[in-house]
């Protein structure tokens, strides 16, 4: 039986505008995750 994903929380990246979904590695600090990727986090000051 294939695995079905549950409805996971999403956020919008302030740099690129991409919607990104909760990931298991962020389970302890989801409230503090702001950017969708390391690239966006590094370019935050450019915008």
CHARMM-style PDB file with segment names, atoms N, HN, CA, C and O in Angstrom:
ATOM      1  N   UNK     1       0.840  -1.181   0.000  1.00  0.00      PROA
ATOM      2  CA  UNK     1       0.000   0.000   0.000  1.00  0.00      PROA
ATOM      3  C   UNK     1       0.889   1.251   0.000  1.00  0.00      PROA
ATOM      4  O   UNK     1       1.768   1.371   0.854  1.00  0.00      PROA
ATOM      5  N   UNK     2       0.683   2.164  -0.921  1.00  0.00      PROA
ATOM      6  HN  UNK     2      -0.030   2.067  -1.614  1.00  0.00      PROA
ATOM      7  CA  UNK     2       1.516   3.371  -0.975  1.00  0.00      PROA
ATOM      8  C   UNK     2       1.274   4.285   0.215  1.00  0.00      PROA
ATOM      9  O   UNK     2       0.175   4.346   0.767  1.00  0.00      PROA
ATOM     10  N   UNK     3       2.305   4.975   0.584  1.00  0.00      PROA
ATOM     11  HN  UNK     3       3.198   4.925   0.136  1.00  0.00      PROA
ATOM     12  CA  UNK     3       2.237   5.927   1.699  1.00  0.00      PROA
ATOM     13  C   UNK     3       1.488   7.182   1.257  1.00  0.00      PROA
ATOM     14  O   UNK     3       1.769   7.730   0.192  1.00  0.00      PROA
ATOM     15  N   UNK     4       0.551   7.630   2.060  1.00  0.00      PROA
ATOM     16  HN  UNK     4       0.323   7.184   2.926  1.00  0.00      PROA
ATOM     17  CA  UNK     4      -0.196   8.854   1.751  1.00  0.00      PROA
ATOM     18  C   UNK     4       0.271   9.952   2.683  1.00  0.00      PROA
ATOM     19  O   UNK     4       0.295   9.770   3.900  1.00  0.00      PROA
ATOM     20  N   UNK     5       0.640  11.087   2.123  1.00  0.00      PROA
ATOM     21  HN  UNK     5       0.620  11.235   1.134  1.00  0.00      PROA
ATOM     22  CA  UNK     5       1.058  12.212   2.946  1.00  0.00      PROA
ATOM     23  C   UNK     5      -0.154  12.853   3.591  1.00  0.00      PROA
ATOM     24  O   UNK     5      -1.214  12.971   2.976  1.00  0.00      PROA
ATOM     25  N   UNK     6       0.011  13.256   4.806  1.00  0.00      PROA
ATOM     26  HN  UNK     6       0.872  13.160   5.305  1.00  0.00      PROA
ATOM     27  CA  UNK     6      -1.037  13.982   5.502  1.00  0.00      PROA
ATOM     28  C   UNK     6      -1.016  15.427   5.035  1.00  0.00      PROA
ATOM     29  O   UNK     6      -0.109  15.834   4.308  1.00  0.00      PROA
ATOM     30  N   UNK     7      -1.979  16.180   5.435  1.00  0.00      PROA
ATOM     31  HN  UNK     7      -2.716  15.849   6.025  1.00  0.00      PROA
ATOM     32  CA  UNK     7      -1.998  17.610   5.115  1.00  0.00      PROA
ATOM     33  C   UNK     7      -0.939  18.275   5.985  1.00  0.00      PROA
ATOM     34  O   UNK     7      -1.137  18.425   7.191  1.00  0.00      PROA
ATOM     35  N   UNK     8       0.175  18.674   5.393  1.00  0.00      PROA
ATOM     36  HN  UNK     8       0.335  18.552   4.413  1.00  0.00      PROA
ATOM     37  CA  UNK     8       1.289  19.256   6.140  1.00  0.00      PROA
ATOM     38  C   UNK     8       1.222  20.771   6.090  1.00  0.00      PROA
ATOM     39  O   UNK     8       0.757  21.335   5.100  1.00  0.00      PROA
ATOM     40  N   UNK     9       1.684  21.448   7.153  1.00  0.00      PROA
ATOM     41  HN  UNK     9       2.062  20.990   7.958  1.00  0.00      PROA
ATOM     42  CA  UNK     9       1.664  22.907   7.164  1.00  0.00      PROA
ATOM     43  C   UNK     9       2.598  23.486   6.109  1.00  0.00      PROA
ATOM     44  O   UNK     9       3.606  22.873   5.756  1.00  0.00      PROA
ATOM     45  N   UNK    10       2.261  24.661   5.613  1.00  0.00      PROA
ATOM     46  HN  UNK    10       1.443  25.159   5.900  1.00  0.00      PROA
ATOM     47  CA  UNK    10       3.068  25.331   4.596  1.00  0.00      PROA
ATOM     48  C   UNK    10       3.374  26.755   5.027  1.00  0.00      PROA
ATOM     49  O   UNK    10       2.667  27.336   5.850  1.00  0.00      PROA
ATOM     50  N   UNK    11       4.435  27.305   4.460  1.00  0.00      PROA
ATOM     51  HN  UNK    11       5.010  26.833   3.791  1.00  0.00      PROA
ATOM     52  CA  UNK    11       4.810  28.704   4.659  1.00  0.00      PROA
ATOM     53  C   UNK    11       5.248  29.262   3.319  1.00  0.00      PROA
ATOM     54  O   UNK    11       5.562  28.506   2.400  1.00  0.00      PROA
ATOM     55  N   UNK    12       5.269  30.579   3.204  1.00  0.00      PROA
ATOM     56  HN  UNK    12       5.014  31.193   3.951  1.00  0.00      PROA
ATOM     57  CA  UNK    12       5.738  31.245   1.983  1.00  0.00      PROA
ATOM     58  C   UNK    12       7.103  31.872   2.267  1.00  0.00      PROA
ATOM     59  O   UNK    12       7.279  32.573   3.263  1.00  0.00      PROA
ATOM     60  N   UNK    13       8.060  31.615   1.386  1.00  0.00      PROA
ATOM     61  HN  UNK    13       7.917  31.045   0.577  1.00  0.00      PROA
ATOM     62  CA  UNK    13       9.408  32.171   1.513  1.00  0.00      PROA
ATOM     63  C   UNK    13       9.357  33.662   1.176  1.00  0.00      PROA
ATOM     64  O   UNK    13       8.850  34.023   0.114  1.00  0.00      PROA
ATOM     65  N   UNK    14       9.869  34.540   2.048  1.00  0.00      PROA
ATOM     66  HN  UNK    14      10.281  34.246   2.910  1.00  0.00      PROA
ATOM     67  CA  UNK    14       9.817  35.978   1.781  1.00  0.00      PROA
ATOM     68  C   UNK    14      10.754  36.441   0.666  1.00  0.00      PROA
ATOM     69  O   UNK    14      10.581  37.541   0.142  1.00  0.00      PROA
ATOM     70  N   UNK    15      11.738  35.629   0.292  1.00  0.00      PROA
ATOM     71  HN  UNK    15      11.879  34.735   0.717  1.00  0.00      PROA
ATOM     72  CA  UNK    15      12.699  36.008  -0.748  1.00  0.00      PROA
ATOM     73  C   UNK    15      12.188  35.654  -2.139  1.00  0.00      PROA
ATOM     74  O   UNK    15      12.128  36.517  -3.015  1.00  0.00      PROA
ATOM     75  N   UNK    16      11.814  34.378  -2.350  1.00  0.00      PROA
ATOM     76  HN  UNK    16      11.862  33.678  -1.637  1.00  0.00      PROA
ATOM     77  CA  UNK    16      11.415  33.937  -3.691  1.00  0.00      PROA
ATOM     78  C   UNK    16       9.900  33.803  -3.852  1.00  0.00      PROA
ATOM     79  O   UNK    16       9.411  33.696  -4.977  1.00  0.00      PROA
ATOM     80  N   UNK    17       9.156  33.808  -2.757  1.00  0.00      PROA
ATOM     81  HN  UNK    17       9.553  33.896  -1.843  1.00  0.00      PROA
ATOM     82  CA  UNK    17       7.703  33.695  -2.824  1.00  0.00      PROA
ATOM     83  C   UNK    17       7.192  32.271  -2.971  1.00  0.00      PROA
ATOM     84  O   UNK    17       5.988  32.066  -3.120  1.00  0.00      PROA
ATOM     85  N   UNK    18       8.077  31.285  -2.933  1.00  0.00      PROA
ATOM     86  HN  UNK    18       9.056  31.452  -2.812  1.00  0.00      PROA
ATOM     87  CA  UNK    18       7.699  29.883  -3.085  1.00  0.00      PROA
ATOM     88  C   UNK    18       7.034  29.363  -1.809  1.00  0.00      PROA
ATOM     89  O   UNK    18       7.478  29.662  -0.701  1.00  0.00      PROA
ATOM     90  N   UNK    19       5.968  28.584  -1.979  1.00  0.00      PROA
ATOM     91  HN  UNK    19       5.608  28.342  -2.880  1.00  0.00      PROA
ATOM     92  CA  UNK    19       5.351  27.915  -0.839  1.00  0.00      PROA
ATOM     93  C   UNK    19       6.177  26.663  -0.548  1.00  0.00      PROA
ATOM     94  O   UNK    19       6.461  25.883  -1.456  1.00  0.00      PROA
ATOM     95  N   UNK    20       6.565  26.469   0.717  1.00  0.00      PROA
ATOM     96  HN  UNK    20       6.334  27.103   1.455  1.00  0.00      PROA
ATOM     97  CA  UNK    20       7.297  25.260   1.069  1.00  0.00      PROA
ATOM     98  C   UNK    20       6.591  24.558   2.213  1.00  0.00      PROA
ATOM     99  O   UNK    20       5.926  25.188   3.035  1.00  0.00      PROA
ATOM    100  N   UNK    21       6.747  23.244   2.252  1.00  0.00      PROA
ATOM    101  HN  UNK    21       7.288  22.732   1.584  1.00  0.00      PROA
ATOM    102  CA  UNK    21       6.014  22.379   3.172  1.00  0.00      PROA
ATOM    103  C   UNK    21       6.915  21.923   4.307  1.00  0.00      PROA
ATOM    104  O   UNK    21       8.132  21.822   4.157  1.00  0.00      PROA
ATOM    105  N   UNK    22       6.290  21.650   5.444  1.00  0.00      PROA
ATOM    106  HN  UNK    22       5.301  21.732   5.566  1.00  0.00      PROA
ATOM    107  CA  UNK    22       6.962  21.127   6.629  1.00  0.00      PROA
ATOM    108  C   UNK    22       7.804  19.915   6.264  1.00  0.00      PROA
ATOM    109  O   UNK    22       7.388  19.073   5.468  1.00  0.00      PROA
ATOM    110  N   UNK    23       8.997  19.835   6.855  1.00  0.00      PROA
ATOM    111  HN  UNK    23       9.335  20.519   7.501  1.00  0.00      PROA
ATOM    112  CA  UNK    23       9.867  18.679   6.660  1.00  0.00      PROA
ATOM    113  C   UNK    23      10.245  18.119   8.018  1.00  0.00      PROA
ATOM    114  O   UNK    23      10.327  18.856   9.001  1.00  0.00      PROA
ATOM    115  N   UNK    24      10.473  16.829   8.070  1.00  0.00      PROA
ATOM    116  HN  UNK    24      10.407  16.231   7.271  1.00  0.00      PROA
ATOM    117  CA  UNK    24      10.779  16.177   9.345  1.00  0.00      PROA
ATOM    118  C   UNK    24      11.993  16.795  10.029  1.00  0.00      PROA
ATOM    119  O   UNK    24      12.016  16.884  11.256  1.00  0.00      PROA
ATOM    120  N   UNK    25      12.999  17.221   9.276  1.00  0.00      PROA
ATOM    121  HN  UNK    25      12.980  17.148   8.279  1.00  0.00      PROA
ATOM    122  CA  UNK    25      14.189  17.802   9.905  1.00  0.00      PROA
ATOM    123  C   UNK    25      13.886  19.135  10.588  1.00  0.00      PROA
ATOM    124  O   UNK    25      14.684  19.609  11.397  1.00  0.00      PROA
ATOM    125  N   UNK    26      12.739  19.744  10.271  1.00  0.00      PROA
ATOM    126  HN  UNK    26      12.090  19.358   9.614  1.00  0.00      PROA
ATOM    127  CA  UNK    26      12.340  21.011  10.895  1.00  0.00      PROA
ATOM    128  C   UNK    26      11.353  20.793  12.035  1.00  0.00      PROA
ATOM    129  O   UNK    26      10.817  21.771  12.555  1.00  0.00      PROA
ATOM    130  N   UNK    27      11.089  19.556  12.446  1.00  0.00      PROA
ATOM    131  HN  UNK    27      11.525  18.761  12.024  1.00  0.00      PROA
ATOM    132  CA  UNK    27      10.021  19.291  13.405  1.00  0.00      PROA
ATOM    133  C   UNK    27      10.220  19.989  14.744  1.00  0.00      PROA
ATOM    134  O   UNK    27       9.232  20.336  15.392  1.00  0.00      PROA
ATOM    135  N   UNK    28      11.440  20.208  15.181  1.00  0.00      PROA
ATOM    136  HN  UNK    28      12.243  19.927  14.655  1.00  0.00      PROA
ATOM    137  CA  UNK    28      11.678  20.845  16.466  1.00  0.00      PROA
ATOM    138  C   UNK    28      11.693  22.368  16.394  1.00  0.00      PROA
ATOM    139  O   UNK    28      11.533  23.038  17.415  1.00  0.00      PROA
ATOM    140  N   UNK    29      11.884  22.918  15.199  1.00  0.00      PROA
ATOM    141  HN  UNK    29      12.014  22.374  14.370  1.00  0.00      PROA
ATOM    142  CA  UNK    29      11.979  24.385  15.095  1.00  0.00      PROA
ATOM    143  C   UNK    29      11.185  24.953  13.922  1.00  0.00      PROA
ATOM    144  O   UNK    29      11.598  25.952  13.333  1.00  0.00      PROA
ATOM    145  N   UNK    30      10.062  24.341  13.572  1.00  0.00      PROA
ATOM    146  HN  UNK    30       9.727  23.530  14.050  1.00  0.00      PROA
ATOM    147  CA  UNK    30       9.235  24.809  12.450  1.00  0.00      PROA
ATOM    148  C   UNK    30       8.813  26.258  12.641  1.00  0.00      PROA
ATOM    149  O   UNK    30       8.715  27.005  11.667  1.00  0.00      PROA
ATOM    150  N   UNK    31       8.562  26.666  13.883  1.00  0.00      PROA
ATOM    151  HN  UNK    31       8.642  26.060  14.674  1.00  0.00      PROA
ATOM    152  CA  UNK    31       8.135  28.039  14.158  1.00  0.00      PROA
ATOM    153  C   UNK    31       9.209  29.063  13.787  1.00  0.00      PROA
ATOM    154  O   UNK    31       8.886  30.223  13.533  1.00  0.00      PROA
ATOM    155  N   UNK    32      10.473  28.658  13.751  1.00  0.00      PROA
ATOM    156  HN  UNK    32      10.736  27.715  13.957  1.00  0.00      PROA
ATOM    157  CA  UNK    32      11.541  29.602  13.432  1.00  0.00      PROA
ATOM    158  C   UNK    32      12.064  29.477  11.997  1.00  0.00      PROA
ATOM    159  O   UNK    32      12.943  30.241  11.598  1.00  0.00      PROA
ATOM    160  N   UNK    33      11.540  28.530  11.220  1.00  0.00      PROA
ATOM    161  HN  UNK    33      10.826  27.910  11.544  1.00  0.00      PROA
ATOM    162  CA  UNK    33      11.947  28.377   9.819  1.00  0.00      PROA
ATOM    163  C   UNK    33      11.286  29.487   9.003  1.00  0.00      PROA
ATOM    164  O   UNK    33      10.066  29.643   9.034  1.00  0.00      PROA
ATOM    165  N   UNK    34      12.093  30.255   8.275  1.00  0.00      PROA
ATOM    166  HN  UNK    34      13.085  30.128   8.249  1.00  0.00      PROA
ATOM    167  CA  UNK    34      11.577  31.387   7.499  1.00  0.00      PROA
ATOM    168  C   UNK    34      11.789  31.191   6.004  1.00  0.00      PROA
ATOM    169  O   UNK    34      10.913  31.512   5.201  1.00  0.00      PROA
ATOM    170  N   UNK    35      12.943  30.668   5.634  1.00  0.00      PROA
ATOM    171  HN  UNK    35      13.655  30.407   6.286  1.00  0.00      PROA
ATOM    172  CA  UNK    35      13.325  30.566   4.226  1.00  0.00      PROA
ATOM    173  C   UNK    35      13.197  29.142   3.702  1.00  0.00      PROA
ATOM    174  O   UNK    35      13.353  28.181   4.456  1.00  0.00      PROA
ATOM    175  N   UNK    36      12.912  29.005   2.405  1.00  0.00      PROA
ATOM    176  HN  UNK    36      12.785  29.785   1.792  1.00  0.00      PROA
ATOM    177  CA  UNK    36      12.701  27.680   1.808  1.00  0.00      PROA
ATOM    178  C   UNK    36      14.005  26.939   1.563  1.00  0.00      PROA
ATOM    179  O   UNK    36      14.005  25.711   1.474  1.00  0.00      PROA
ATOM    180  N   UNK    37      15.111  27.653   1.453  1.00  0.00      PROA
ATOM    181  HN  UNK    37      15.111  28.651   1.525  1.00  0.00      PROA
ATOM    182  CA  UNK    37      16.379  27.008   1.142  1.00  0.00      PROA
ATOM    183  C   UNK    37      17.547  27.815   1.688  1.00  0.00      PROA
ATOM    184  O   UNK    37      17.393  28.963   2.107  1.00  0.00      PROA
ATOM    185  N   UNK    38      18.697  27.201   1.674  1.00  0.00      PROA
ATOM    186  HN  UNK    38      18.823  26.269   1.333  1.00  0.00      PROA
ATOM    187  CA  UNK    38      19.922  27.879   2.094  1.00  0.00      PROA
ATOM    188  C   UNK    38      20.238  29.040   1.152  1.00  0.00      PROA
ATOM    189  O   UNK    38      20.723  30.084   1.588  1.00  0.00      PROA
ATOM    190  N   UNK    39      19.964  28.858  -0.121  1.00  0.00      PROA
ATOM    191  HN  UNK    39      19.570  28.011  -0.475  1.00  0.00      PROA
ATOM    192  CA  UNK    39      20.211  29.917  -1.100  1.00  0.00      PROA
ATOM    193  C   UNK    39      19.388  31.172  -0.785  1.00  0.00      PROA
ATOM    194  O   UNK    39      19.911  32.285  -0.841  1.00  0.00      PROA
ATOM    195  N   UNK    40      18.121  30.999  -0.461  1.00  0.00      PROA
ATOM    196  HN  UNK    40      17.695  30.095  -0.416  1.00  0.00      PROA
ATOM    197  CA  UNK    40      17.269  32.141  -0.100  1.00  0.00      PROA
ATOM    198  C   UNK    40      17.722  32.771   1.212  1.00  0.00      PROA
ATOM    199  O   UNK    40      17.692  33.993   1.361  1.00  0.00      PROA
ATOM    200  N   UNK    41      18.140  31.942   2.159  1.00  0.00      PROA
ATOM    201  HN  UNK    41      18.164  30.949   2.038  1.00  0.00      PROA
ATOM    202  CA  UNK    41      18.604  32.482   3.430  1.00  0.00      PROA
ATOM    203  C   UNK    41      19.836  33.359   3.238  1.00  0.00      PROA
ATOM    204  O   UNK    41      19.964  34.407   3.871  1.00  0.00      PROA
ATOM    205  N   UNK    42      20.746  32.923   2.356  1.00  0.00      PROA
ATOM    206  HN  UNK    42      20.642  32.071   1.841  1.00  0.00      PROA
ATOM    207  CA  UNK    42      21.957  33.711   2.099  1.00  0.00      PROA
ATOM    208  C   UNK    42      21.678  34.988   1.319  1.00  0.00      PROA
ATOM    209  O   UNK    42      22.406  35.968   1.471  1.00  0.00      PROA
ATOM    210  N   UNK    43      20.641  34.998   0.488  1.00  0.00      PROA
ATOM    211  HN  UNK    43      20.050  34.202   0.364  1.00  0.00      PROA
ATOM    212  CA  UNK    43      20.359  36.175  -0.336  1.00  0.00      PROA
ATOM    213  C   UNK    43      19.298  37.076   0.275  1.00  0.00      PROA
ATOM    214  O   UNK    43      18.772  37.957  -0.405  1.00  0.00      PROA
ATOM    215  N   UNK    44      18.976  36.869   1.552  1.00  0.00      PROA
ATOM    216  HN  UNK    44      19.404  36.154   2.105  1.00  0.00      PROA
ATOM    217  CA  UNK    44      17.947  37.660   2.206  1.00  0.00      PROA
ATOM    218  C   UNK    44      18.261  39.137   2.253  1.00  0.00      PROA
ATOM    219  O   UNK    44      17.350  39.961   2.167  1.00  0.00      PROA
ATOM    220  N   UNK    45      19.530  39.494   2.387  1.00  0.00      PROA
ATOM    221  HN  UNK    45      20.269  38.824   2.457  1.00  0.00      PROA
ATOM    222  CA  UNK    45      19.916  40.896   2.467  1.00  0.00      PROA
ATOM    223  C   UNK    45      19.951  41.579   1.107  1.00  0.00      PROA
ATOM    224  O   UNK    45      19.988  42.807   1.026  1.00  0.00      PROA
ATOM    225  N   UNK    46      19.940  40.781   0.035  1.00  0.00      PROA
ATOM    226  HN  UNK    46      19.910  39.784   0.101  1.00  0.00      PROA
ATOM    227  CA  UNK    46      19.972  41.342  -1.318  1.00  0.00      PROA
ATOM    228  C   UNK    46      18.654  41.986  -1.697  1.00  0.00      PROA
ATOM    229  O   UNK    46      18.608  42.840  -2.582  1.00  0.00      PROA
ATOM    230  N   UNK    47      17.566  41.576  -1.021  1.00  0.00      PROA
ATOM    231  HN  UNK    47      17.604  40.882  -0.301  1.00  0.00      PROA
ATOM    232  CA  UNK    47      16.250  42.128  -1.360  1.00  0.00      PROA
ATOM    233  C   UNK    47      15.742  43.043  -0.302  1.00  0.00      PROA
ATOM    234  OT1 UNK    47      14.648  43.591  -0.432  1.00  0.00      PROA
TER     235      UNK     47
END
